Amino acid sequence: MSRISHIELDDSNLPPPTPEIEQERKVAIYDLLEENVFTLPKRDERTVPEGPYRVGLSIRDKRLVFDVLTEAEDKAAEFHLSLSPFRQVVKDYWQICESYFDAVKTMPPSQIETIDMARRGIHNEGARILAERLEGKAEVDNDTARRLFTLVCVLHFGG
């Protein structure tokens, strides 16, 4: 059972999310919990608690923190990732999302599709960076990395 069964975002220090950000968050959480791959690799000779896992995501001291618990809420792992590698791709992602949100209101489908393709490309780049940063700490598949990246964006830009 190498998966995430529950995810919680600590957004207590963030401004209230916009309706668009709240929708992105809800969809990412729903999709993530429906299907994901999340495995803690064996490190040294220590035993790794088996999943499913309860994951808390937060930003503390300018670092992305993954707090991983077992279903019984015992500590399984905690890792901190620098936000620096994410800054530009998160900024680009929200800029293209704003363009997309505006486009769906007024533009023809062909232009919306072009913006959406660019949005997916940036999203894939963010997921790739996240998967690389998690290397050796947690193993995720591409879809899980994409959904987690969306949640990183929500935490990073908050409102």
MIMI-221269 format. One record per residue: residue in one letter; x, y, z of N, C-alpha, C, O in turn; residue number from 1. Coordinates in steps of 0.05 Angstrom, whole numbers, plus 5000, padded with zeros to 4 digits. Example, Ala and Ser with C-alpha at 12.3 -4.5 7.8 and 13.67 -1.06 7.14 Angstrom:
 rest  n_X  n_Y  n_Z ca_X ca_Y ca_Z  c_X  c_Y  c_Z  o_X  o_Y  o_Z  nr
    a 5264 4886 5156 5246 4910 5156 5264 4934 5156 5285 4934 5169   1
    s 5257 4955 5142 5273 4979 5143 5258 5001 5157 5268 5023 5161   2
//
This chain:
 rest  n_X  n_Y  n_Z ca_X ca_Y ca_Z  c_X  c_Y  c_Z  o_X  o_Y  o_Z  nr
    m 5017 4976 5000 5000 5000 5000 5018 5025 5000 5016 5041 5019   1
    s 5034 5028 4980 5052 5051 4978 5037 5075 4964 5040 5079 4940   2
    r 5022 5089 4981 5006 5111 4971 5000 5130 4993 5004 5125 5016   3
    i 4989 5153 4985 4980 5173 5004 4950 5169 5008 4935 5168 4989   4
    s 4942 5166 5033 4913 5162 5039 4900 5187 5049 4876 5190 5048   5
    h 4917 5206 5058 4906 5231 5069 4927 5252 5065 4951 5247 5069   6
    i 4919 5276 5057 4938 5298 5054 4926 5323 5066 4902 5329 5064   7
    e 4943 5337 5080 4934 5362 5093 4954 5384 5087 4978 5380 5090   8
    l 4943 5407 5080 4960 5430 5074 4958 5449 5098 4937 5455 5108   9
    d 4981 5458 5107 4982 5478 5128 4983 5505 5115 5005 5515 5108  10
    d 4960 5517 5111 4959 5543 5098 4951 5565 5118 4940 5586 5110  11
    s 4955 5559 5143 4946 5577 5165 4959 5605 5163 4947 5624 5173  12
    n 4983 5607 5152 4996 5633 5150 4992 5647 5123 5005 5667 5117  13
    l 4973 5636 5107 4969 5647 5081 4943 5664 5080 4925 5659 5096  14
    p 4942 5683 5061 4917 5697 5058 4896 5677 5047 4902 5657 5036  15
    p 4870 5684 5050 4849 5666 5039 4853 5663 5009 4859 5682 4995  16
    p 4850 5638 4999 4854 5633 4971 4832 5645 4954 4809 5649 4962  17
    t 4840 5652 4929 4820 5661 4910 4803 5636 4902 4811 5614 4907  18
    p 4779 5641 4890 4763 5618 4882 4778 5599 4863 4775 5575 4864  19
    e 4795 5611 4845 4810 5594 4826 4830 5577 4840 4833 5553 4834  20
    i 4844 5589 4859 4864 5573 4874 4851 5552 4891 4861 5529 4892  21
    e 4828 5558 4903 4814 5539 4919 4804 5516 4901 4805 5492 4910  22
    q 4795 5522 4877 4787 5500 4858 4811 5483 4850 4808 5458 4850  23
    e 4833 5495 4844 4858 5480 4837 4865 5461 4860 4871 5437 4856  24
    r 4864 5471 4884 4870 5456 4908 4852 5432 4911 4861 5409 4915  25
    k 4826 5437 4909 4806 5415 4913 4809 5393 4892 4809 5370 4898  26
    v 4813 5401 4867 4817 5382 4845 4842 5366 4850 4842 5341 4847  27
    a 4864 5379 4857 4890 5365 4861 4888 5345 4884 4897 5323 4882  28
    i 4875 5353 4906 4872 5335 4928 4854 5311 4921 4861 5289 4927  29
    y 4832 5317 4908 4814 5295 4901 4828 5275 4882 4828 5251 4887  30
    d 4841 5286 4861 4855 5268 4842 4878 5253 4856 4882 5229 4850  31
    l 4892 5266 4873 4915 5254 4887 4905 5230 4904 4916 5209 4903  32
    l 4884 5235 4919 4874 5214 4937 4861 5191 4922 4860 5168 4931  33
    e 4850 5197 4898 4838 5176 4881 4859 5156 4871 4855 5132 4871  34
    e 4882 5167 4863 4903 5150 4851 4930 5164 4855 4934 5186 4845  35
    n 4948 5150 4868 4975 5160 4871 4995 5138 4878 4987 5116 4886  36
    v 5020 5144 4874 5042 5126 4881 5061 5142 4898 5071 5163 4890  37
    f 5065 5133 4923 5083 5147 4942 5096 5125 4959 5083 5112 4975  38
    t 5122 5122 4956 5137 5102 4970 5160 5115 4984 5174 5132 4973  39
    l 5165 5106 5008 5189 5115 5023 5210 5094 5018 5206 5070 5025  40
    p 5233 5101 5005 5254 5081 5000 5268 5073 5025 5270 5088 5044  41
    k 5279 5050 5024 5295 5040 5046 5321 5057 5048 5334 5062 5028  42
    r 5328 5065 5072 5352 5081 5076 5369 5067 5096 5361 5059 5118  43
    d 5394 5063 5089 5413 5049 5106 5401 5022 5113 5392 5008 5096  44
    e 5402 5015 5139 5390 4990 5147 5364 4994 5163 5353 4975 5175  45
    r 5354 5019 5163 5330 5025 5178 5305 5013 5164 5304 5013 5140  46
    t 5287 5005 5180 5262 4995 5169 5244 5019 5162 5243 5039 5177  47
    v 5231 5017 5140 5213 5038 5131 5185 5030 5137 5176 5008 5128  48
    p 5170 5046 5152 5142 5039 5157 5126 5037 5130 5130 5053 5112  49
    e 5109 5017 5129 5094 5014 5104 5070 5033 5103 5060 5042 5124  50
    g 5062 5039 5079 5039 5057 5075 5014 5041 5078 5014 5018 5085  51
    p 4991 5054 5074 4988 5081 5064 4997 5102 5084 5000 5097 5108  52
    y 5002 5127 5073 5013 5148 5089 4994 5172 5091 4978 5177 5073  53
    r 4997 5186 5113 4983 5212 5117 5005 5233 5114 5026 5232 5127  54
    v 5001 5251 5095 5022 5270 5089 5012 5299 5095 4991 5307 5087  55
    g 5029 5313 5110 5025 5341 5115 5044 5357 5098 5068 5351 5099  56
    l 5034 5377 5084 5052 5395 5069 5050 5423 5081 5028 5433 5087  57
    s 5073 5435 5084 5074 5462 5094 5099 5476 5084 5117 5464 5073  58
    i 5099 5502 5089 5123 5518 5083 5132 5529 5110 5118 5544 5123  59
    r 5157 5522 5118 5168 5532 5143 5197 5541 5137 5212 5528 5124  60
    d 5203 5565 5146 5230 5576 5143 5239 5575 5114 5261 5568 5107  61
    k 5220 5582 5096 5226 5583 5067 5233 5556 5056 5249 5554 5036  62
    r 5223 5535 5068 5227 5508 5058 5201 5493 5056 5183 5497 5073  63
    l 5199 5476 5037 5175 5459 5034 5179 5435 5051 5199 5420 5049  64
    v 5160 5430 5069 5163 5408 5089 5142 5387 5083 5118 5392 5082  65
    f 5151 5362 5080 5134 5339 5078 5136 5325 5105 5157 5316 5114  66
    d 5113 5323 5119 5112 5308 5144 5096 5283 5139 5072 5284 5133  67
    v 5109 5260 5139 5097 5235 5131 5092 5218 5156 5110 5211 5171  68
    l 5066 5210 5159 5058 5193 5181 5046 5167 5170 5038 5166 5147  69
    t 5046 5147 5187 5032 5122 5180 5002 5127 5184 4994 5148 5194  70
    e 4986 5108 5177 4957 5109 5182 4951 5112 5212 4932 5125 5220  71
    a 4968 5099 5229 4965 5101 5258 4976 5127 5269 4977 5131 5293  72
    e 4985 5145 5251 4996 5171 5258 5023 5170 5272 5029 5187 5288  73
    d 5038 5149 5267 5066 5147 5276 5083 5161 5255 5078 5159 5231  74
    k 5104 5174 5264 5123 5188 5246 5136 5168 5228 5149 5148 5237  75
    a 5134 5172 5201 5147 5154 5182 5172 5168 5170 5192 5156 5165  76
    a 5169 5195 5165 5191 5210 5153 5184 5240 5155 5161 5247 5158  77
    e 5204 5256 5152 5200 5284 5149 5224 5294 5132 5247 5288 5138  78
    f 5217 5309 5111 5238 5320 5095 5232 5348 5087 5208 5356 5083  79
    h 5253 5364 5084 5251 5393 5078 5265 5398 5052 5288 5389 5047  80
    l 5251 5411 5034 5262 5417 5008 5264 5448 5004 5246 5462 5012  81
    s 5286 5456 4993 5289 5485 4987 5268 5493 4967 5262 5478 4948  82
    l 5257 5517 4971 5238 5527 4952 5251 5540 4927 5238 5545 4907  83
    s 5277 5546 4929 5291 5560 4907 5286 5547 4880 5280 5561 4861  84
    p 5289 5521 4877 5286 5509 4850 5257 5511 4839 5253 5508 4815  85
    f 5238 5517 4857 5210 5519 4848 5201 5547 4842 5181 5551 4828  86
    r 5216 5567 4851 5206 5595 4850 5197 5603 4822 5175 5612 4818  87
    q 5215 5600 4802 5208 5609 4775 5186 5593 4762 5168 5605 4750  88
    v 5187 5567 4765 5166 5550 4752 5139 5555 4766 5118 5554 4752  89
    v 5138 5560 4792 5113 5566 4805 5102 5593 4795 5078 5596 4790  90
    k 5120 5612 4794 5112 5639 4784 5101 5637 4755 5080 5648 4749  91
    d 5115 5622 4738 5106 5618 4710 5079 5604 4709 5062 5611 4693  92
    y 5076 5584 4727 5052 5568 4727 5028 5586 4734 5007 5585 4721  93
    w 5030 5603 4755 5008 5620 4762 5002 5641 4741 4979 5649 4737  94
    q 5023 5651 4728 5019 5671 4707 5003 5658 4684 4984 5670 4673  95
    i 5010 5634 4676 4996 5621 4654 4968 5613 4663 4949 5613 4647  96
    c 4965 5606 4688 4938 5600 4699 4920 5624 4697 4896 5622 4690  97
    e 4931 5647 4705 4915 5672 4703 4906 5677 4675 4883 5685 4669  98
    s 4924 5673 4656 4918 5677 4628 4896 5657 4619 4877 5664 4605  99
    y 4898 5632 4629 4879 5612 4622 4851 5619 4634 4831 5617 4620 100
    f 4851 5627 4660 4825 5634 4673 4812 5657 4658 4787 5658 4655 101
    d 4828 5677 4649 4817 5699 4634 4808 5690 4606 4787 5699 4596 102
    a 4823 5673 4593 4817 5664 4566 4791 5649 4564 4776 5652 4545 103
    v 4785 5632 4584 4761 5616 4583 4736 5633 4583 4714 5625 4576 104
    k 4738 5658 4592 4715 5676 4594 4710 5690 4567 4687 5697 4561 105
    t 4731 5694 4550 4726 5710 4527 4738 5700 4501 4729 5708 4479 106
    m 4757 5682 4502 4771 5674 4477 4759 5649 4464 4745 5634 4477 107
    p 4764 5647 4438 4754 5623 4424 4770 5598 4433 4792 5599 4443 108
    p 4757 5574 4429 4769 5549 4438 4798 5544 4429 4814 5533 4443 109
    s 4805 5553 4404 4832 5547 4394 4853 5562 4411 4874 5552 4416 110
    q 4847 5587 4419 4866 5602 4435 4867 5591 4464 4888 5590 4476 111
    i 4844 5582 4474 4844 5570 4501 4861 5545 4501 4876 5540 4519 112
    e 4859 5529 4479 4874 5504 4477 4904 5510 4477 4919 5495 4489 113
    t 4912 5531 4463 4940 5538 4461 4951 5545 4489 4973 5537 4497 114
    i 4936 5561 4503 4944 5569 4530 4945 5545 4549 4963 5542 4565 115
    d 4925 5527 4546 4924 5503 4563 4948 5485 4557 4958 5473 4576 116
    m 4956 5483 4532 4980 5467 4526 5005 5478 4539 5021 5463 4550 117
    a 5007 5505 4539 5030 5518 4552 5028 5513 4583 5049 5508 4596 118
    r 5005 5515 4593 5001 5510 4622 5009 5482 4630 5023 5477 4650 119
    r 5001 5462 4613 5009 5434 4619 5039 5430 4617 5050 5415 4633 120
    g 5052 5444 4598 5081 5442 4595 5095 5452 4620 5114 5439 4630 121
    i 5086 5475 4630 5098 5486 4655 5093 5468 4679 5110 5464 4696 122
    h 5068 5457 4680 5061 5439 4701 5078 5414 4701 5087 5405 4722 123
    n 5083 5404 4677 5101 5380 4675 5129 5387 4684 5142 5370 4697 124
    e 5139 5411 4678 5166 5419 4687 5167 5420 4717 5186 5412 4729 125
    g 5146 5432 4729 5145 5433 4759 5144 5405 4771 5157 5400 4792 126
    a 5129 5387 4759 5127 5360 4769 5155 5346 4767 5162 5331 4785 127
    r 5169 5351 4745 5195 5339 4741 5215 5349 4763 5230 5333 4774 128
    i 5214 5375 4768 5232 5386 4789 5225 5374 4816 5243 5367 4831 129
    l 5199 5372 4822 5191 5361 4848 5200 5332 4850 5211 5324 4871 130
    a 5196 5316 4830 5205 5288 4830 5235 5286 4835 5244 5269 4850 131
    e 5250 5304 4822 5279 5304 4825 5287 5311 4854 5304 5299 4866 132
    r 5273 5331 4865 5279 5340 4893 5271 5319 4913 5283 5317 4935 133
    l 5252 5302 4907 5243 5281 4925 5261 5256 4923 5259 5238 4939 134
    e 5278 5255 4902 5295 5231 4898 5310 5224 4923 5324 5240 4935 135
    g 5308 5198 4930 5322 5188 4954 5305 5192 4979 5312 5180 5000 136
    k 5284 5208 4978 5267 5213 5001 5240 5199 4998 5230 5186 5016 137
    a 5229 5202 4974 5203 5189 4967 5202 5184 4937 5213 5200 4922 138
    e 5190 5162 4930 5187 5156 4902 5158 5161 4894 5139 5152 4907 139
    v 5155 5176 4872 5128 5183 4863 5127 5178 4833 5147 5179 4819 140
    d 5103 5173 4822 5100 5171 4794 5094 5199 4783 5091 5218 4798 141
    n 5092 5202 4757 5089 5228 4744 5062 5241 4752 5062 5265 4758 142
    d 5041 5226 4752 5015 5238 4760 5015 5248 4789 5004 5269 4795 143
    t 5027 5233 4807 5029 5241 4835 5046 5266 4837 5039 5285 4851 144
    a 5068 5267 4822 5086 5291 4823 5070 5315 4812 5073 5337 4823 145
    r 5054 5312 4792 5038 5334 4781 5018 5345 4802 5016 5369 4806 146
    r 5005 5327 4815 4985 5335 4835 4998 5348 4859 4988 5368 4870 147
    l 5020 5336 4868 5035 5349 4890 5046 5376 4882 5047 5394 4898 148
    f 5055 5379 4857 5065 5405 4848 5042 5426 4849 5047 5449 4857 149
    t 5018 5418 4842 4996 5437 4844 4993 5446 4873 4988 5470 4878 150
    l 4995 5428 4892 4992 5435 4920 5016 5452 4929 5012 5470 4946 151
    v 5039 5448 4919 5062 5465 4925 5056 5493 4915 5062 5513 4929 152
    c 5045 5495 4891 5038 5522 4880 5017 5536 4898 5020 5560 4904 153
    v 4998 5521 4907 4977 5532 4925 4990 5543 4950 4984 5565 4960 154
    l 5009 5528 4962 5022 5537 4986 5041 5560 4981 5044 5578 4997 155
    h 5054 5559 4958 5075 5578 4952 5063 5606 4946 5074 5626 4955 156
    f 5041 5607 4933 5029 5632 4926 5003 5638 4942 4992 5660 4941 157
    g 4994 5618 4956 4972 5622 4975 4947 5636 4965 4928 5622 4957 158
    g 4947 5661 4964 4923 5676 4956 4928 5692 4933 4910 5706 4923 159
//
